[in-house]
Amino acid sequence: MHDFRMDPAGIRDEDIRRAEDEADRILAWVERAQAALDELRGVGESPSGQVEATVAGNGRVLDVTIKPRAMRMDSVTLSEEVLEAVARAGLDVARRTEELMREGLPGFEPGEAAAQMERVMNAQWR
């Protein structure tokens, strides 16, 4: 049901209806799963292990913990460590979101859906 690999120029009415049905199914699941999505958190650690960050499902940074030893770093290195911890936390929450989607929407692949949307949008603007 999720196989929308087609030439965007050859999209038929039935393809659009099928995509609409799939979008309706996803939206219904999002409404049911909103509480779980709101509770999602991602955690990331810097390469040195001296900085840890927590990010919410909406991308908001909730917490950054800097271990005392990190204070020996120069400011540029410390800022890079913080940014890397936050980036890794963001990737972690994205991974957790995709897992939740796969559980709630069997057969749905978020990465493939995003790639398909990009192909359709690119074809539309050519």
N, C-alpha and C positions, 0 to 999 in steps of 0.2 A: 504494500500500500504506500510505502514511502519512496518508491523508485520513480523519481521525477527526472531521470536522465533523458533529456530530449532536447532537440534543437529549439531554442526559444522562439524562432521564427515560425515553427510549425505547431505551436500550441493551439489545441482545439478547445471548443467549449467544454467538452467532457473533462479535459485536463484541468481546466479552471475550476469546474465544479468539484473535482476530486481534491484539488488543492484547498478549496474553500472548506470542504468537509474535514480535511486534515487540520486546518487552522482552527476550526470550531472545536475539534477534539482537544487540541493542545490548549486552547483558551479555557475550556471547561476544566481540564486538569490543573491549570495554573490557579484557577479560582479555588479548587479543592485543596491544593497543596500550598497555598499562600502562607499559612502559618509555619510550615516546615521550611519554606524558602526564607522567611523572615528570620528564622533561627540559625540559618547556616552561617558558619564561621570558617575561615581559613587561617592557618597558621604557617608562618614562614620564618626560616632562620637564615641569618647571613652566612657567607662562606666561612668566616672564622668561628661562628657559633656564639659570638659575643652580643648579637642583637637578635631579638625575636619580635615579630609583629603579628597582630591579629587583625583580620579584615572581615567586615560583614559582607553578606551576599550582595548588597547594593554598591560595594566598592569602598565604603567608608572605612577609614583606618580607625579601629577601636582602641588599639593599645600598641605601644612600642616599649619594649623592655631592653634596657642597655645594661649589661653586666659591668661591674666596676672596672674590670681589666680593660674594657673597651675605651675607657677614658685615657688610656696611654696612647691611643691612636691619634694621628694628626687629624685635623678637622676634615680634610678631603676624604681620607680613608674612612673615617667614621660616617660621614654622610653617604658614601658609597655603600657601606655596610647596611645602613638604615634603608636606603632605597632598594637594595637587593632583598632584604628581609620582607619589605612591603610587597615587592613584586612577586616573590615566592608565595606569600600569603594570598595574593590575588589569584595566582595560578591554582593554589590549593582550593580556594572557594569555588573557582570555576569548575575544577574537576569534581568537587562534591555536588555542584549544581547539575552537572551532566549525569552523574550517577543517579541522582534523584529523578531526573527526567527519564533515564533509561528504565528505572524501576517502575515509574508511573505510566510510561508510554512505551510499552514493549515494541521493539522494531524501529523506534525513532532514534536516529543518529544526529545529534545536534551539529556536529562538525559538517556532515554531509548536507544538512538542511541549510546551514550558513553558506556553504560553497555553492549550492544550487541557487540560493537567493542572489548571491553575487553574480553568478553567470547570467541570470535573468536580467538583473539590473544593468549589467554591462552591455548585454545585447540590446536592451531597450534604448540606450543612449548612443548607440553607434550611428 
